[in-house]
Amino acid sequence: MFFADGHCDFLYGMVNDGYDIKSPVGRQSVSLDRLKAGGVKLQLFAAWMDVKHRRGFLSQFMSMADAFERMIDSNPELVKLTPDFDVNGDKIAALLTIEGGEAVEGWDDILRSVHRMGAKAMTLTWNTKNELANPALKKDKKGLTFLGREIVREMGRIGMAVDVSHLNDAGIDDVLEEDVKVFASHSNSRAVFYSPRSLADEHIRAIAEKGGTVGVNFYHKQLCDGRMASITDIVRHAEHILEVGGENCLAIGSDFDGMGQYPDGLGDPSGFPKLGEAMKNAGITGETLEKACWKNLMRFAKSLV
């Protein structure tokens, strides 16, 4: 069984903590051997904007874009995703994304430049308010700023996807009004377990109607009421997203290397087959299972390259 993962924070660890895709160190989750063991055929690598970092935001992006290129150049098993990528080969496709609209520093020319450098999708916020929008975890009910709308419209014009993970409800509403490709790389279902970072059913439906995907993430605070989540918790969210958004919407967005605690038995990509088996046991089978595990996200990601 193949898998595609819509979000990991490996690049930040590579730049700041000495992570090595070949030889895992410390708390690192993503590695080549683990990706292979998990049957991963597509991994989206996010360049996360750290608001407390000493480097400026564009500088942070440049450092992680450089890390992405060095990782690809040094590992022939990894290739950049192309429209004709064949999952039946022995390669793993990689795609660069941005987590945090701070990266473009409010300028459409920077947006176009990072897109040319390979960043094919971007969240508008992380967990802090910025000049583009308000995050889900803050109480401000305002949506996109005027500048945020301008950036989103330019993203639509150049074919760069808006990732609505981390965005508040009003901001998601605003994005959905625009002519732009939309997905949620790593967001769960608010109806299954309440978190402002998770998606309301109306937004899951709207994303699906625009041809986007919703990737279930593995962060325990968005999965369940407890300190240790399980694969069963992930499946519960997956079942609901499938029911609400349909079989072309459900995907996976682990958030590996972006949290300090993982669900029991799923601490790195080698555990993906356990998740696939659990989904199958829950009644997600056949083509629907394949779409959820990799085909939906692969389709969406290929539309960006």
N, C-alpha and C positions, 0 to 999 in steps of 0.2 A: 504494500500500500504506500502511495506517495503522499507527501504533505507539502504545504506552502504556508509560510509564517509571515504575517503582515507587519510584525514589529519586534525589534530587539534593540538594545542599547549598547551593543558590543563596541561600537566605534568610540564612544565616550571612554570606555574602559581601556581601549587600545591606546588612546592618546594620553589619558591621565593616570592609568593604573597599571600599565605594562601588560595588558592582555595580549595574548598571542593566539591566533586562530589555530595554529598547529599544536601548541603546547600550553594547555590551560594553566592559569595561575590563580591563587587566591580563591575568590568567590565567583570566578568566571564560569558562565554556563555554556555559552555558544563556542563550539570548536568544530573543526572539520570532521574529526572522527565521530563526534556526537551527531552532527548533521547527517552524516552518512548512515549511522546506525539508526537514526530516526526516519530514514527514507525521505528526507527533505530535498525537494527539487527547486524550491524558490525561497529565498530569504530576503526580506526587506530590512535594510540596515538604516536605522535612523541616526541623524546627527542631532543630538539633544542639546538645546541651548540652556546652559547653566547660568541662571541670573546672578549667582554669587561668585562666578569665576572671575579671575583677574584679567582675562582676555576679553576683548570686545566681542560682540555677537558674530559679526561677519568673520572675524579672526577665528573664532571657535569653529564656525562652519568650514572655513578653509582648511583648518588642521584636520578635521574629521573627513573632509572630502579627499585630502591627501592620504589619510590612513586607508580609506576605502580603495584608492587607486593602488597603493602599495600592497594591500592585501590581495587584490586581484592579480597584480603583476607577479607576486611571489608564490602564488598557488594555482597551478594549472587546473586544479579540480574546480575552481571557481571561474565563472564567466559572467559578464554583464548580460542581463536579460535582453533578448532580441525577439522580434515578432515570430521568428521561425524556430525558437528554442524547442528542442525535442526532449521531453522528460524521460524518454526511453534510453537516452545516452548515459554516459557516466559522469556528466557535469552537474554542478549545482549552480543555478542562476542567482544572481545578486542584483538588487536594485537599491539605489540611494534615495533616502527621503530626509525630510527635515521635521524635527519635533520642536516647534516654537517659532512663530512668525517674526520674533525679534531678529532672526538671522538676516532678513532683508533690510533691516533698519529703516523701514518705511519708504523705500525707493523702488519704483517699478523697474528701473534699469538693473538694480542688483538682483531683483527677482528674475529677470530674464537671464542674467548672467549665471546664477546658480542653477537655473533650469538647463542652460546649455552645458553646464559642468556635470549634469547627470542627475540632479535632484528632481524627481518626477512627481513628488507629492509633498505637501506641507500641512502640518497643523498650524492653526493661527495663534494658538496659545499653548502654554503648558499649564501650570497651576497658579500663575500670577497674571494680573491684568497687564496689558501692554497697549501700544498705540493702535492696535488693530481690533482688539476684541476683549471680551471678558471671559474668564475661565469658569468651568462648572463648579469648582470648589469655593468660589467666592459668592457673596450674597447680592452683588450688583445684578440687577435684572436687565440692564441694557444689553443690546446685542452688538453688532459690528459698529465700529466708528465709521465716519465718512471715509477715512483713509483705508480702513479695513475693507469696505465695499469696493473701493478702487482697486485694491490689491487683488481681491477675489475676482473681479471682472477681468483683470489682466491675466490671472491664472487661467480663467476660462478661455481667453483669447489664444494663449500659447499652448493650451492643452495640458496644463499642470493640475493635478487633482488636489482638491481641498479635502484634507483629512479632518473630520469633525470631532475626533477624539479630543477630550479635554475642553471642548468649547461648551459654553452654557446654552440653555434651551433657546433663548432669544437669538443668540448668534447662529445656532443651527438653523432656525427659522429663516434668518436673513440669507444664509448661504444657499438654502434650498430654493430661494426665489431667483437665484442667478443661473445663467446658462453656463454651468461648470460641472466637471466630473466630481462626484462626491462619494466618499466612503468613510468608514470608521475603522481605522486600522486595529485598534485594541480597546473595545468598549463592550460592556455587558448589558444585560436586560434589567431595567429598573423594576419591571413587574415581578421578576423572580426574586430579587433582593435589592432593596432600595439603596442606591448611592447616587448622589447628584452627578457623578462621573459616568454613570451608566445611561443608556438611552431609553426614552419613553417609547411606547409602542408606535405612536404616530410618526416618530422620527425613523424608526426601523422601517416602517412601510414606505415612507417617502424616499429614503435612501435606496431601497429596493426598486421602487418605481423609476428612479433615475439610472438604474443599472449598476448601482454600487454594491459593496459588500460590507458586512459587519463582522469583524473578527473578535471572537471571544478571547478575553485576556485571562491570565492566571493569578491575578493579584487578589489575595484573600479578602481584603477589605471591600472588594467589589463583587465578591462571589457569595459570601455567606457571613453569618453572625458568629464568628469564632476566630481563634488565632491560627487554626490550621485548616485550610481548605482541602478538598479531596477532588479526585477526578470526577466523582459523581456530581459535585457542585458545578463543575464546568459543563457537564452534559446537560444538566437542568437548564442552564442558560442557553446552550446550543439548541435544545429542543424548542424553547420558546421563540428564539429568533427565527428558527426554521418555520414554526407555525405562523408567525406574524409576517415575516418578510418573504417567505417562499423559498423554494429549493435553490434558487440562483443567488441568494443573498448571504447565506451563512458561510463564514470563513473562520480562520484561526489567527489570532494576533497575540502571541504568548506574553510579550513584554519581558522576555528573558534578558538578564543582565540589567534590568531596570527595577529590581526589588530585592529585598533582603531575605524573603521567605517565600518558598514555593509550595504548591499543593503536594500532599503526600504522594510519593511515587512519580512526581513529574517535575524534577528539578533542572532538567536540561533537555535539549531536543531529542536525545535518544529515547525519551519516554513517549514520544508521539504515538507509536503503535499501540501503547496501552490506552491512550485516549481514543484512538480509532476503534479499538475493540470494544471499549465501553459504549461508544456511540452506536456501534452495531448491535450490541446487546440491548440497547434502549429502543431499538426499532428503526434507527437511521441506517438504511441498508442500500445496497446496489449503487445506481448512478447518483442518488441523492447523497450517499455517504462520500463518494468520490468528489462530487462537487463541493461538499463542505470541507473536506480535507485538503483539496488542492485546486480543483478545476475552476471554482468561482474566482478565487484570488488570482490565479494564473491568467484567466481571461481578462480580468480588470487591469492587472498590471501590464499585460501585453498591449492594452489599448493606450498606454502612456508612453510607449517607446517607439 
